[in-house]
Amino acid sequence: MVDGSTLAITVAKSENGMVVSVLPGNNLVKDAAKNKLVPICLNGTAEEMDEGFLDAVLQPIAKANGLLSNIKAFEDAQEAAKAASEMEKKAKDEQKKAIEEFNSWMTLAEQNFKEDKYKDALTCLDGAHKYATTVAGSAVKVDTLRKKVKEALGEGTMFGAASEDKSDGKNVKPGKAAAKPAAPAKKEEPEEEPTEENENEEE
Protein backbone atom coordinates (compact mmCIF):
# COMPACT_ATOMS: atom_id res chain seq x y z
CA MET A 1 0.00 0.00 0.00
CA VAL A 2 1.09 3.60 -0.68
CA ASP A 3 0.76 6.83 1.29
CA GLY A 4 -2.86 7.83 1.83
CA SER A 5 -4.22 4.36 0.97
CA THR A 6 -7.45 3.33 2.67
CA LEU A 7 -9.42 0.09 2.75
CA ALA A 8 -13.11 0.13 3.66
CA ILE A 9 -14.43 -3.32 4.63
CA THR A 10 -18.15 -3.93 5.21
CA VAL A 11 -19.57 -7.21 6.53
CA ALA A 12 -23.28 -8.04 6.34
CA LYS A 13 -25.26 -11.23 7.09
CA SER A 14 -26.93 -13.06 4.21
CA GLU A 15 -29.09 -16.20 3.76
CA ASN A 16 -26.03 -18.31 2.93
CA GLY A 17 -23.67 -16.79 5.47
CA MET A 18 -22.29 -13.31 4.90
CA VAL A 19 -21.45 -10.67 2.30
CA VAL A 20 -18.06 -8.94 2.59
CA SER A 21 -17.48 -5.71 0.64
CA VAL A 22 -13.96 -4.28 0.19
CA LEU A 23 -13.36 -0.79 -1.30
CA PRO A 24 -9.81 0.53 -1.80
CA GLY A 25 -9.24 4.30 -1.71
CA ASN A 26 -6.68 7.06 -1.21
CA ASN A 27 -7.24 10.20 0.85
CA LEU A 28 -4.46 12.09 -0.97
CA VAL A 29 -6.02 11.71 -4.42
CA LYS A 30 -8.18 14.71 -5.40
CA ASP A 31 -9.40 13.47 -8.78
CA ALA A 32 -13.08 12.44 -8.79
CA ALA A 33 -12.13 9.32 -10.76
CA LYS A 34 -11.37 7.57 -7.48
CA ASN A 35 -15.10 7.67 -6.67
CA LYS A 36 -15.83 5.41 -9.66
CA LEU A 37 -14.06 2.42 -8.13
CA VAL A 38 -16.48 -0.48 -7.51
CA PRO A 39 -16.26 -2.43 -4.24
CA ILE A 40 -15.07 -6.07 -4.30
CA CYS A 41 -18.00 -8.18 -3.03
CA LEU A 42 -17.64 -11.75 -1.73
CA ASN A 43 -20.43 -14.13 -0.64
CA GLY A 44 -19.91 -17.20 1.51
CA THR A 45 -19.88 -18.78 4.89
CA ALA A 46 -17.51 -17.79 7.64
CA GLU A 47 -15.38 -20.89 6.94
CA GLU A 48 -15.15 -20.05 3.22
CA MET A 49 -14.14 -16.51 4.02
CA ASP A 50 -11.40 -17.70 6.36
CA GLU A 51 -9.99 -19.96 3.66
CA GLY A 52 -10.22 -17.80 0.53
CA PHE A 53 -10.80 -14.17 1.50
CA LEU A 54 -7.21 -12.95 1.17
CA ASP A 55 -6.56 -14.81 -2.08
CA ALA A 56 -9.72 -13.31 -3.55
CA VAL A 57 -9.06 -9.65 -2.65
CA LEU A 58 -5.28 -9.15 -2.70
CA GLN A 59 -4.86 -8.91 -6.47
CA PRO A 60 -7.85 -6.57 -7.11
CA ILE A 61 -6.71 -4.37 -4.20
CA ALA A 62 -3.19 -4.20 -5.64
CA LYS A 63 -4.54 -3.13 -9.05
CA ALA A 64 -6.77 -0.46 -7.48
CA ASN A 65 -3.89 0.89 -5.40
CA GLY A 66 -1.72 1.01 -8.50
CA LEU A 67 -4.38 3.02 -10.34
CA LEU A 68 -4.78 5.44 -7.43
CA SER A 69 -1.00 5.77 -7.14
CA ASN A 70 -0.76 6.73 -10.82
CA ILE A 71 -3.48 9.35 -10.40
CA LYS A 72 -1.67 10.77 -7.37
CA ALA A 73 1.63 10.92 -9.29
CA PHE A 74 -0.13 12.76 -12.13
CA GLU A 75 -1.64 15.25 -9.69
CA ASP A 76 1.76 15.82 -8.07
CA ALA A 77 3.32 16.44 -11.48
CA GLN A 78 0.60 19.00 -12.28
CA GLU A 79 1.19 20.82 -8.99
CA ALA A 80 4.94 20.88 -9.60
CA ALA A 81 4.46 22.23 -13.14
CA LYS A 82 2.10 24.92 -11.85
CA ALA A 83 4.55 25.96 -9.12
CA ALA A 84 7.42 26.09 -11.63
CA SER A 85 5.32 28.22 -13.98
CA GLU A 86 4.42 30.65 -11.19
CA MET A 87 8.06 30.90 -10.12
CA GLU A 88 9.13 31.58 -13.70
CA LYS A 89 6.48 34.28 -14.08
CA LYS A 90 7.56 35.87 -10.80
CA ALA A 91 11.19 35.86 -11.92
CA LYS A 92 10.26 37.48 -15.24
CA ASP A 93 8.19 40.14 -13.48
CA GLU A 94 11.06 40.92 -11.08
CA GLN A 95 13.51 41.10 -14.00
CA LYS A 96 11.21 43.47 -15.91
CA LYS A 97 10.86 45.70 -12.85
CA ALA A 98 14.63 45.73 -12.30
CA ILE A 99 15.24 46.77 -15.92
CA GLU A 100 12.67 49.57 -15.68
CA GLU A 101 14.15 50.90 -12.44
CA PHE A 102 17.71 50.67 -13.80
CA ASN A 103 16.71 52.61 -16.92
CA SER A 104 15.01 55.26 -14.77
CA TRP A 105 18.20 55.79 -12.74
CA MET A 106 20.36 55.93 -15.86
CA THR A 107 18.04 58.41 -17.61
CA LEU A 108 18.18 60.65 -14.56
CA ALA A 109 21.97 60.35 -14.34
CA GLU A 110 22.38 61.29 -18.01
CA GLN A 111 20.00 64.23 -17.60
CA ASN A 112 21.97 65.57 -14.61
CA PHE A 113 25.24 65.07 -16.51
CA LYS A 114 23.97 67.12 -19.46
CA GLU A 115 22.89 69.88 -17.04
CA ASP A 116 26.38 69.92 -15.43
CA LYS A 117 24.99 68.48 -12.18
CA TYR A 118 27.84 66.05 -11.77
CA LYS A 119 27.48 65.11 -8.11
CA ASP A 120 23.75 64.55 -8.66
CA ALA A 121 24.62 62.34 -11.62
CA LEU A 122 26.93 60.27 -9.41
CA THR A 123 24.14 59.85 -6.87
CA CYS A 124 21.86 58.49 -9.60
CA LEU A 125 24.60 56.18 -10.84
CA ASP A 126 24.88 54.73 -7.33
CA GLY A 127 21.17 53.95 -7.56
CA ALA A 128 21.62 52.31 -10.97
CA HIS A 129 24.59 50.29 -9.72
CA LYS A 130 22.28 48.34 -7.38
CA TYR A 131 21.04 46.43 -10.44
CA ALA A 132 24.51 45.52 -11.73
CA THR A 133 24.01 41.84 -10.90
CA THR A 134 20.43 41.53 -12.15
CA VAL A 135 20.38 43.54 -15.40
CA ALA A 136 22.69 42.36 -18.16
CA GLY A 137 25.19 44.98 -19.33
CA SER A 138 24.21 47.45 -16.62
CA ALA A 139 27.61 47.53 -14.90
CA VAL A 140 29.37 48.58 -18.12
CA LYS A 141 26.87 51.39 -18.75
CA VAL A 142 27.23 52.67 -15.18
CA ASP A 143 31.03 52.57 -15.25
CA THR A 144 31.18 54.31 -18.65
CA LEU A 145 29.02 57.24 -17.55
CA ARG A 146 30.68 57.41 -14.13
CA LYS A 147 34.05 57.83 -15.86
CA LYS A 148 32.71 60.74 -17.94
CA VAL A 149 31.23 62.42 -14.86
CA LYS A 150 34.47 62.15 -12.89
CA GLU A 151 36.42 63.55 -15.83
CA ALA A 152 34.01 66.50 -15.91
CA LEU A 153 34.61 67.00 -12.18
CA GLY A 154 38.33 67.13 -12.88
CA GLU A 155 39.26 63.92 -11.06
CA GLY A 156 42.55 62.54 -12.33
CA THR A 157 43.31 65.65 -14.38
CA MET A 158 45.94 68.36 -13.88
CA PHE A 159 43.72 71.33 -14.62
CA GLY A 160 40.60 70.64 -12.59
CA ALA A 161 36.96 70.56 -13.61
CA ALA A 162 35.97 71.32 -17.17
CA SER A 163 32.95 73.28 -15.91
CA GLU A 164 31.33 74.29 -12.65
CA ASP A 165 29.25 71.66 -10.87
CA LYS A 166 25.64 72.87 -10.68
CA SER A 167 24.28 70.07 -8.49
CA ASP A 168 21.33 71.07 -6.31
CA GLY A 169 20.11 67.66 -5.06
CA LYS A 170 16.61 68.26 -6.45
CA ASN A 171 16.58 65.65 -9.21
CA VAL A 172 18.22 62.55 -7.76
CA LYS A 173 15.31 60.10 -7.53
CA PRO A 174 13.30 58.54 -10.38
CA GLY A 175 9.79 59.96 -10.57
CA LYS A 176 10.73 62.99 -8.50
CA ALA A 177 12.07 65.43 -11.05
CA ALA A 178 12.92 68.93 -9.93
CA ALA A 179 9.87 71.15 -9.87
CA LYS A 180 9.74 73.91 -12.44
CA PRO A 181 9.54 77.45 -11.04
CA ALA A 182 6.01 78.79 -10.94
CA ALA A 183 5.08 81.41 -13.52
CA PRO A 184 4.74 84.92 -12.06
CA ALA A 185 1.18 85.95 -11.27
CA LYS A 186 -0.46 88.15 -13.88
CA LYS A 187 -1.03 91.66 -12.65
CA GLU A 188 -4.63 92.75 -12.98
CA GLU A 189 -5.27 96.26 -14.30
CA PRO A 190 -7.71 98.33 -12.18
CA GLU A 191 -11.01 99.07 -13.84
CA GLU A 192 -11.33 102.64 -15.16
CA GLU A 193 -13.98 104.63 -13.31
CA PRO A 194 -16.46 106.43 -15.54
CA THR A 195 -15.87 110.21 -15.89
CA GLU A 196 -18.42 112.97 -16.45
CA GLU A 197 -17.39 113.24 -20.11
CA ASN A 198 -17.99 109.49 -20.69
CA GLU A 199 -21.38 109.76 -19.02
CA ASN A 200 -22.38 112.71 -21.21
CA GLU A 201 -21.25 110.88 -24.35
CA GLU A 202 -23.36 107.89 -23.45
CA GLU A 203 -26.40 110.15 -23.03
C-alpha positions in Angstrom: 0.0 0.0 0.0 1.1 3.6 -0.7 0.8 6.8 1.3 -2.9 7.8 1.8 -4.2 4.4 1.0 -7.5 3.3 2.7 -9.4 0.1 2.8 -13.1 0.1 3.7 -14.4 -3.3 4.6 -18.1 -3.9 5.2 -19.6 -7.2 6.5 -23.3 -8.0 6.3 -25.3 -11.2 7.1 -26.9 -13.1 4.2 -29.1 -16.2 3.8 -26.0 -18.3 2.9 -23.7 -16.8 5.5 -22.3 -13.3 4.9 -21.4 -10.7 2.3 -18.1 -8.9 2.6 -17.5 -5.7 0.6 -14.0 -4.3 0.2 -13.4 -0.8 -1.3 -9.8 0.5 -1.8 -9.2 4.3 -1.7 -6.7 7.1 -1.2 -7.2 10.2 0.8 -4.5 12.1 -1.0 -6.0 11.7 -4.4 -8.2 14.7 -5.4 -9.4 13.5 -8.8 -13.1 12.4 -8.8 -12.1 9.3 -10.8 -11.4 7.6 -7.5 -15.1 7.7 -6.7 -15.8 5.4 -9.7 -14.1 2.4 -8.1 -16.5 -0.5 -7.5 -16.3 -2.4 -4.2 -15.1 -6.1 -4.3 -18.0 -8.2 -3.0 -17.6 -11.7 -1.7 -20.4 -14.1 -0.6 -19.9 -17.2 1.5 -19.9 -18.8 4.9 -17.5 -17.8 7.6 -15.4 -20.9 6.9 -15.1 -20.0 3.2 -14.1 -16.5 4.0 -11.4 -17.7 6.4 -10.0 -20.0 3.7 -10.2 -17.8 0.5 -10.8 -14.2 1.5 -7.2 -13.0 1.2 -6.6 -14.8 -2.1 -9.7 -13.3 -3.5 -9.1 -9.7 -2.6 -5.3 -9.2 -2.7 -4.9 -8.9 -6.5 -7.8 -6.6 -7.1 -6.7 -4.4 -4.2 -3.2 -4.2 -5.6 -4.5 -3.1 -9.0 -6.8 -0.5 -7.5 -3.9 0.9 -5.4 -1.7 1.0 -8.5 -4.4 3.0 -10.3 -4.8 5.4 -7.4 -1.0 5.8 -7.1 -0.8 6.7 -10.8 -3.5 9.3 -10.4 -1.7 10.8 -7.4 1.6 10.9 -9.3 -0.1 12.8 -12.1 -1.6 15.3 -9.7 1.8 15.8 -8.1 3.3 16.4 -11.5 0.6 19.0 -12.3 1.2 20.8 -9.0 4.9 20.9 -9.6 4.5 22.2 -13.1 2.1 24.9 -11.8 4.6 26.0 -9.1 7.4 26.1 -11.6 5.3 28.2 -14.0 4.4 30.7 -11.2 8.1 30.9 -10.1 9.1 31.6 -13.7 6.5 34.3 -14.1 7.6 35.9 -10.8 11.2 35.9 -11.9 10.3 37.5 -15.2 8.2 40.1 -13.5 11.1 40.9 -11.1 13.5 41.1 -14.0 11.2 43.5 -15.9 10.9 45.7 -12.8 14.6 45.7 -12.3 15.2 46.8 -15.9 12.7 49.6 -15.7 14.2 50.9 -12.4 17.7 50.7 -13.8 16.7 52.6 -16.9 15.0 55.3 -14.8 18.2 55.8 -12.7 20.4 55.9 -15.9 18.0 58.4 -17.6 18.2 60.7 -14.6 22.0 60.4 -14.3 22.4 61.3 -18.0 20.0 64.2 -17.6 22.0 65.6 -14.6 25.2 65.1 -16.5 24.0 67.1 -19.5 22.9 69.9 -17.0 26.4 69.9 -15.4 25.0 68.5 -12.2 27.8 66.0 -11.8 27.5 65.1 -8.1 23.7 64.6 -8.7 24.6 62.3 -11.6 26.9 60.3 -9.4 24.1 59.9 -6.9 21.9 58.5 -9.6 24.6 56.2 -10.8 24.9 54.7 -7.3 21.2 53.9 -7.6 21.6 52.3 -11.0 24.6 50.3 -9.7 22.3 48.3 -7.4 21.0 46.4 -10.4 24.5 45.5 -11.7 24.0 41.8 -10.9 20.4 41.5 -12.2 20.4 43.5 -15.4 22.7 42.4 -18.2 25.2 45.0 -19.3 24.2 47.5 -16.6 27.6 47.5 -14.9 29.4 48.6 -18.1 26.9 51.4 -18.7 27.2 52.7 -15.2 31.0 52.6 -15.2 31.2 54.3 -18.6 29.0 57.2 -17.5 30.7 57.4 -14.1 34.1 57.8 -15.9 32.7 60.7 -17.9 31.2 62.4 -14.9 34.5 62.1 -12.9 36.4 63.6 -15.8 34.0 66.5 -15.9 34.6 67.0 -12.2 38.3 67.1 -12.9 39.3 63.9 -11.1 42.6 62.5 -12.3 43.3 65.6 -14.4 45.9 68.4 -13.9 43.7 71.3 -14.6 40.6 70.6 -12.6 37.0 70.6 -13.6 36.0 71.3 -17.2 33.0 73.3 -15.9 31.3 74.3 -12.6 29.2 71.7 -10.9 25.6 72.9 -10.7 24.3 70.1 -8.5 21.3 71.1 -6.3 20.1 67.7 -5.1 16.6 68.3 -6.4 16.6 65.6 -9.2 18.2 62.6 -7.8 15.3 60.1 -7.5 13.3 58.5 -10.4 9.8 60.0 -10.6 10.7 63.0 -8.5 12.1 65.4 -11.0 12.9 68.9 -9.9 9.9 71.2 -9.9 9.7 73.9 -12.4 9.5 77.4 -11.0 6.0 78.8 -10.9 5.1 81.4 -13.5 4.7 84.9 -12.1 1.2 86.0 -11.3 -0.5 88.1 -13.9 -1.0 91.7 -12.6 -4.6 92.7 -13.0 -5.3 96.3 -14.3 -7.7 98.3 -12.2 -11.0 99.1 -13.8 -11.3 102.6 -15.2 -14.0 104.6 -13.3 -16.5 106.4 -15.5 -15.9 110.2 -15.9 -18.4 113.0 -16.5 -17.4 113.2 -20.1 -18.0 109.5 -20.7 -21.4 109.8 -19.0 -22.4 112.7 -21.2 -21.3 110.9 -24.4 -23.4 107.9 -23.4 -26.4 110.1 -23.0 
